[in-house]
Amino acid sequence: MAAEILTTAVSALAPAIPVMVDAAIKGAVIILVAALVTLLLRKRSAAARHATWTTSLVAQLLLPVLALLLPAWGRPVAVAPAWLVPAASAPAINSSTEGTALKFAETPASERAQSLVSPYVASKSAANTSPSTTEPPASPSSTDAAVVSPTSSVAPEASSTRSLLLWIGGLWAVGALLVLARLAVGTVGVARLARRGELVDDGAWLSLTQRLARGLGVARPTTLLRGGGVGVPVTWGVVYPVVLLPDDAADWPEERRRYVLVHELAHVKRFDAFTQLVAQIVVALFWFNPLVWLAAHRMRVEREHACDDYVLREGTTPSRYAHDLLELVRQLGTPTHASVPSAFAALAMARRSEFEGRMLSILDPVQDRHTLSRKTLAMSLALAALLIVPLAGFHPLQQRETRTTTVTRSVDGLAPITVTTIERSTPKGTTTRVVSSDSADSKQAVPVNTSEITTVSGPKAEKESCDRWRTARMKGTSRHIHSNTDDSDWKQVDYVANEATRCAEAHVTGNVSFSPDDTDVASLGPSGLVMLRERTDDADRRVVVREWEGKIEHSYTVDGARATFDDGARGWYARMLLEIVRELSIDAPKRIRRIHARGGVPAVLTDIDATRSGGAKSTAYKTLISIPALTSNDKERVLRAVTKETTLSSGDLSGVMRGLKGVPVVTQSTRSAIGDALDRISSSGDRKETLLALAPSADKELLLVLVRTASGLPSSGDKSGFLSQTASKYLSKGDSALRRAFFGAVATLPSSGDHARVLMDIMEHGRDDTSVVGDILQSVRGIASDGDKARVLTQVASEDLITTRALRDKYLEAARTISSSGDYRRVMEALLGNGSQL
């Protein structure tokens, strides 16, 4: 009975293994990024590094959930190993040897013929059985029946895969239970300490605790205990926090009491007990990932450093604090200070294993000890989400699947055809290979194209078409484009555009070429096909284009009935084909160059204006600006047209504008249009790169537009990067308007580090212009971090930029805004050390 329960439990866990492995791999990427970020933040506060490690662990915990909730994206690059695919997800195998008749209630017969038999197979089969017939049957009265006898070779190793998953699931469950058991034992140990401890009723302790809690903003009631044989102060509890003091705490001097309580209350304020619990849950779920253990350890270390920073910011002398911590550590293991709770169950003030690093941090005079502001924390979480959310939905592996299907197809006007296909999942999608195609009448094999054709990847789904246009148009305008090309340049493109007054549909298969004016098909090649359809309230028109014996044949129907392909039909066909060629960017580079050769830039812009698809517009613009014959006036005209586009995506708009770098802008209307277009680029990185591309050739008026746009960049790093790289454009001309606009943008930098970095990068411009130095000294006052502020001022002094009394006075005014005595001393020593006689 117990064995059955265990087997059932492990079987229930088995499907979760692929999800957990996927999340662990993605989590490893996030943790490595967090490690790199903390390395870059080694001179910043411990609170920032702790927040980075905590975010990585929370992301690891959320990844499995996000992967199930978010839509998948990304092109598969490999087939998933068999053991990584749950057996439950394998397609059902139909072992019936008798065919099953497939009935279609809504789809017209001509479309059903194309849905079950590949178009090129249908055309070749039809040609073989009836050479005089070049048009496919399109009569609504056509009847059909498909007999499908599937045999499946999907996952022949399904049994062994399931067995392997059961073993892996069992091993994972055992590891998770051991980690949780360790946490439970530690929690029981902490509870035992609490029972042995006595409630502190000393008025001096209680009043000091309340006073410090108010100063730190701790609103939750904190219980103070003493005893239990603990060697160092210990804190635990999320909702009702408890601080347990050693037995000899009553003999401590006032100063030690104060910084011990500050340290422990800092844990309470920062919800460290909760983040520690989250870390242990993550370790339990992903115990097999060593990077998770590393992140949990580093989070614990930075947590203690962050609480030490609270103590030092309260005015405690670092050397005295380090000395007392050393005394606490020395007492560990003595009879009266024997107990130290497990690191995963409670927050102890000192541990021997972490002591050396804490001493170095405490005694470091230049270490940043500020907490994270809410604004900085919110921005950091938003940046983290930009990595975590896309990564959660990324699926680089595809399920391995092989299916063999035999279809016998009978349609009016065509001999019955039997087609055997094999479909295999590959990183490119579903690969279909026609194995054999036999005429039911002649029983002779029909020569068919046996090359692999890549179709749309993903689960089988009904193709988009105009059949449900009357319902679809109620949801608004939409476009669906699926384009696939295999290694032999075989193309298959599907296009459906639902609009309020019409629906346009196209299917292009094979290596199709078009006439120079894109109004007719020039050649299709063997097995090629073009189907165009337009449905309106008045009519449903369709044309199927095939090639037979070197001649292009057009099969034209209206409302399902065959019609004469007269001049009116040819005009409609030419208009539809031009639209499809344009919207699908078919052979776009050659087509755009042909249009330019005929009518220049105006003709191309007119063609682009008639294009609805943003992707097609982007391709056309990029092709146009790559034409060597374009003049500067032509490029400005193109730039002006691009800035007015509203259908281009943010990335496409940025890409096209970057392609026009170096174009001189001479009209105010173009400058205004550029500013509006830049505001529509939502990606901070794309906007920054676009600004950098436009800046080198910009005149004064455009530079003012660019720097105003840069002020609105959401990323502090992108904003500082633009300002540092373009400083010479704004500061080397001696133009006060450009200089004021530049420093106005610098003042909007939210990051103290980025603010200081920009000011330090531009100091070379102060050698020839004292007004730049004055603006630097004015701007430095807006830096929040004393350490970053001191770095800028010491560099100003070390580079001998204080050359006038006015600059000296501004320097002193900026120095007086530094609250840290150590940083203030360094700033003043830098000024005096360079022999300033002012």
Secondary structure by P-SEA (a helix, b strand, c coil): caaaaaaaaaaaaccaaaaaaaaaaaaaaaaaaaaaaaaaaccccaaaaaaaaaaaaaaaaaaaaaaacccccccccccccccccccccccccccccbbbbbbbccccaaaaaaaaccaaaaaaaaaaaccccccccccccccbbbbbbcccccccaaaaaaaaaaaaaaaaaaaaaaaaaaaaaaaaaaaaaaaaccccccaaaaaaaaaaaaaaccccbbbbbcccccccbbbbbccbbbbbbccccccccaaaaaaaaaaaaaaaaaaaaaaaaaaaaaaaaccccaaaaaaaaaaaaaaaaaaaaaaaaacccaaaaaaaaaaaaaaccccccccccccccccccccccccaaaaaaaaccccccccccaaaaaaaaaaaaaacccccccccbbbbbbbbbbbbbbcccccbbbbbbbbbbccccbbbbbcccccccccccccccccccccccccccccccccaaaaaaaaccbbbbbbbbccccbbbbbbbbbcccbbbbbbbccccccccccccccccccccbbbbbbbcccbbbbbbbbbcccbbbbbbbcccbbbbbcaaaaaaaaaaaaaaaaaaccaaaaaaaaaaacccaaaaaaaaaacccaaaaaaaaaaaaacccccaaaaaaaaaaaaacccccaaaaaaaaaaacccccccaaaaaaaaaaaaacccaaaaaaaaaaacccccaaaaaaaaaaaaacccaaaaaaaaaaacccccccccaaaaaaaaaaaaacccaaaaaaaaaaacccccccaaaaaaaaaaaaacccaaaaaaaaaaaaaacccccaaaaaaaaaaaaacccaaaaaaaaaaaaaacccc
